[in-house]
Amino acid sequence: MKYEISRHGLRGEITVPGDKSISHRSIMFGALANGTTEISNFLRGADCMTTISCFTNMGVHTDVTPDRIYVHGNGLKGLKAPSGILDCGNSGTTTRLISGILAWQDFSCSMVGDASLKKRPMKRIMKPLSMMGADITSALGNDCLPLRIHGKQLHGIHYMSPVASAQVKSAILLAGLRADGPTSVTEPYLSRNHTELMLRTFGAEVTSEGTTATIYPAEELYGQKILVPGDISSAAFFLAGALIVPGSEIVLKNIGINPTRDGMLTVCREMGGNITYENICTEGEPSADIVVKASELHGITIQGDIIPKLIDELPVIAVMACYAKGTTIIKDAAELKVKESNRIRIMVENLKRMGADVEETDDGMIIRGGRPLHGAVINSADDHRVAMSFSVASLNCEGETTITHKNCVTISYPRFYIDMKDLVHTGQDFGRVY
């Protein structure tokens, strides 16, 4: 991939796809609600379409139109036993959140996934769900997919989670919807809170205090109209690109700025990035237009309670750090090892191929910025965020970069290469990636 940046750098306005986390939840909660849920700006990536497919297989009717998704809910007691195995594809969110819902159904079913998903740890949800009385087992005995779940009456618990994970927290809270008493989850740090916010909108009683979320048993949920804000995890690639390419100035429209997800914005500012908000909206999920200008960046240490707020953005932050002055240290990010790939190892290996001074640590990486990068053959490991991160890395390096399995970006951002081309004004075929 060879970018030819105009003399003005990256320029223009862009609307990124709807937030992936919120899109998943809008389908799930709409399926469990009475009435119809109307969803605008839904992310039509492979993962979210997998969630629709799973609920269709459980008897939920969904209308997909060019500009809206309509979920005709079956109610809390209305899901049907699937006709076959639920295929969760590549989606960890689908797998873990649906597990919490399946745990209290009056039927049994099995879940499978692709080769990558089958390697991802499921014990983190199996343990708390089992504590609630769920009958959930790993078919291969390795705490990974395939999973078999026999629906049971569940009991409310207070779970002290060893990890700050929105997927773990959400699985437990969704199980608590039909438990026999309140269910609470306490995390070491606060993870993204989309589940809590949206469940309240649908009529559930959910409270939050510090890093503890509590849900009370519900009799019914109610269909809603949902406008999904732009996904900050998708916007992150353009944020980083505009900051590192001289002369750039872009506007990212209607981006989610939820305080439990805004770690990328915090880090960019701490590194010296020129980022401002316009047209701020605080109803429901907070959002704003984000204005980004090219900036002189410097290294920082990223650790502690900010990590859950930017876990998906860390790969592109590592790229950004290569173009910053000084050293950037990423710590407390061992969760990156169990994403679609081991993102710590794959980022370090690929950045070294481009000439970066970077080293892997047990829970992150150390990046010494300021060294010129050059083109290289990049192994995406079929990981969408890795592929997009190295598209950004190649914006400001010498030579051509080839990214293997480039089309894995369809998992979260089907139009990524088209939108990047519009901003960099290449006027060339942007598809020259093998």
C-alpha positions, 0 to 999 in steps of 0.5 A, a space after each residue: 500500500 503506497 499513500 500519496 498524501 496531498 500537500 495539505 495532509 489529510 483533509 475533510 469530514 468523515 462519518 465512521 460506522 456506528 459503535 460496534 458495542 452499542 450496535 450489538 446491544 441494540 439487537 440483543 435488548 431489542 430482541 428481549 423487549 416487547 414491541 419494536 426497536 428501531 435502530 439508526 446508524 447500525 454497524 453492518 459489519 460482520 460481527 454485528 450481523 452475526 448477532 442478528 443471525 443468532 437471534 433470528 435463529 431463536 425466532 426473532 424477526 428483524 427487518 433490515 432496510 437501507 437506513 434502519 434496522 427494526 427488531 420485533 422483540 419476542 419479550 423476555 420469555 419469548 426466545 425459541 430453541 434454535 434449529 441448530 448450533 448458534 454460530 458466533 463467527 468471529 464475535 467475542 461480544 456475541 458469544 459472551 453476552 448471549 451466554 448470559 441470556 441463554 443461561 436462563 432460557 427454558 431450552 438448551 443450545 450450543 455455540 460455535 465460532 471461527 478458528 480465532 474465536 475458538 481460542 478466546 477464553 470463556 472461563 471468565 464468563 463460565 465461572 460467574 454464570 456457574 456461580 449463579 446456577 447456570 449449566 454451561 460447559 466447554 465441549 472440549 474441556 478447555 474453557 473455550 468454544 464450543 459451549 453447551 448451555 442448558 437454561 436454568 433458574 439463576 440466583 443473584 450474586 455479587 461477583 468480584 471480577 478479576 478483570 475489567 471487562 465490559 463483556 464479562 460484566 454484561 454477561 453477568 448483568 444479562 443473566 441477572 435480568 431473570 435471576 431470583 434476586 439482585 445481581 452485582 458485578 464489581 470490577 478492578 477498574 470501570 469498563 465501558 458502561 453501554 449495557 447499564 445505560 441501554 438497559 435502563 433505557 429499555 426499562 430495566 432497573 440498573 444502578 451504578 456506584 463506583 466500579 460496581 453495577 447492580 441489576 434487579 430482576 425484570 418482568 419485561 423490557 420495552 422497544 426503543 428508538 436508538 441512534 447509534 453514535 459513531 464508533 470511537 474505536 473506528 474513529 481512532 485510526 483517523 484520529 491517529 492518522 491526522 495527528 501524525 501527517 503534517 498539515 492535516 485537519 479533519 472532522 469526525 462527525 457524531 462520534 461517541 464520547 462516553 467517559 468510559 470509552 474516551 481513553 483514546 481522546 485522553 491519550 491523544 491530548 496527553 501526547 500533545 494532540 490538538 483535538 476539540 469538540 463541536 456540536 456536543 450532544 448529551 442525551 443518551 449516549 454522549 456524542 460530538 463532532 471531533 476536530 483533529 489537527 496535525 500535532 507534534 506528539 511526545 511519549 507518555 506512560 499509559 497504564 492503570 484505570 485508563 486501559 479498559 477505556 481504550 483497550 481496542 485502540 491500543 494497537 493504533 496508539 502504538 503506531 502513533 507512539 512511533 511518530 512521537 518524540 521520546 518513549 511511550 510505555 503501555 502497561 497493564 494491557 495483558 488483555 490484548 493477548 486474548 483479542 482476535 490475535 495476541 495484539 501485543 506480540 503481533 504489533 511488536 513484530 510488525 512494527 519492528 519490520 517497519 524499523 520501529 524501536 519497540 519491545 514486548 513486555 508481559 503486559 504491554 510494550 515500550 516504544 521509543 519514538 522518532 525513528 523513521 519507518 519504512 514499508 514492509 510486509 505486514 502480517 495482519 493475523 486476520 485481525 481487523 484492528 491490526 490491519 487498520 493500524 498498519 494502514 495508518 502506520 504507512 501514511 507517513 513512512 517511506 516505501 510501500 507496505 503490503 498487508 496480508 488478509 486486508 479484508 478482515 477489516 469488514 469485521 468492524 469497518 467495511 468501508 475503511 479503505 474507501 474512507 481513508 482514500 477520501 481523506 488522503 486524496 490519493 486519486 489511485 487504487 487504494 486496494 493494492 494490498 495483498 
